[in-house]
Amino acid sequence: MMQPNMGQLEREISQRIINLYNEKVGQPPSQIICHFFDTEIVISLENSVTKSEQTLLKAGYASLAEQVRLYLDRIIKSELKNLIEIIIGKSVVDLMMNTNLTTGRTGIIVVLAQLPEVPNPESIS
């Protein structure tokens, strides 16, 4: 069986994140950008904030919306780490994520123990 190349891994991670968000928060992000940079993966999600969080913000309950997002991110972070380890077959050393409730964007940085084995390692920045 052929090993997936970097682009295929990035697409697989993006698709699985869409599924994860759809399952856990009831709506997938509208766009995902996922890129490997040496032993790091940088992921950007557009429109990752739920309608409930938006409603809380509009009603003046920003601190409650932030608390809800904090707990959602904790739940998603653990599952996201496992998902990436399964896809790339390497350990995740660290996973950092933050969601901006105002812009609706989530940024994720994944630090890997080592690069995944791919037929095109030169394609990694």
C-alpha positions, -999 to 999 in steps of 0.1 A, spaced: 0 0 0 13 34 -9 20 60 18 0 92 15 18 123 4 18 156 24 -12 170 5 -32 139 11 -24 140 49 -34 177 50 -67 169 33 -74 139 55 -67 160 87 -90 188 73 -118 164 65 -116 146 99 -117 180 116 -149 189 97 -164 156 109 -152 161 145 -167 196 147 -199 185 131 -202 157 156 -192 176 187 -206 211 182 -232 205 156 -217 225 128 -185 222 108 -162 251 101 -168 267 67 -132 265 57 -100 248 70 -65 255 60 -40 228 71 -2 229 64 28 211 76 59 232 85 87 208 94 75 191 126 46 214 131 11 215 116 -7 248 114 -45 247 111 -69 276 106 -106 271 110 -131 297 97 -166 301 113 -159 276 141 -180 295 166 -214 279 174 -247 297 170 -252 294 208 -219 312 215 -228 339 190 -262 343 207 -246 346 241 -221 373 227 -249 393 211 -269 392 243 -240 406 264 -229 373 280 -193 374 266 -178 358 297 -203 329 295 -196 324 258 -159 324 265 -164 298 292 -184 276 269 -157 278 242 -130 270 268 -147 237 276 -155 229 240 -119 235 231 -107 212 259 -130 184 247 -120 189 210 -83 193 218 -80 158 233 -99 142 204 -80 162 178 -47 151 192 -57 114 189 -71 119 155 -39 135 142 -17 107 157 -38 81 140 -37 98 106 0 106 105 13 76 126 35 98 148 32 112 183 19 147 190 42 164 215 20 194 220 -13 208 206 -22 245 212 -55 260 201 -73 292 206 -107 305 193 -115 342 187 -152 345 194 -153 379 177 -139 367 144 -151 331 146 -117 317 138 -98 290 156 -61 286 153 -44 253 160 -6 245 162 4 209 164 40 200 174 51 165 163 78 143 177 90 137 141 78 141 106 55 115 91 69 92 66 58 104 32 70 100 -4 75 137 -9 92 151 23 107 179 2 72 194 -1 73 204 36 82 240 42 
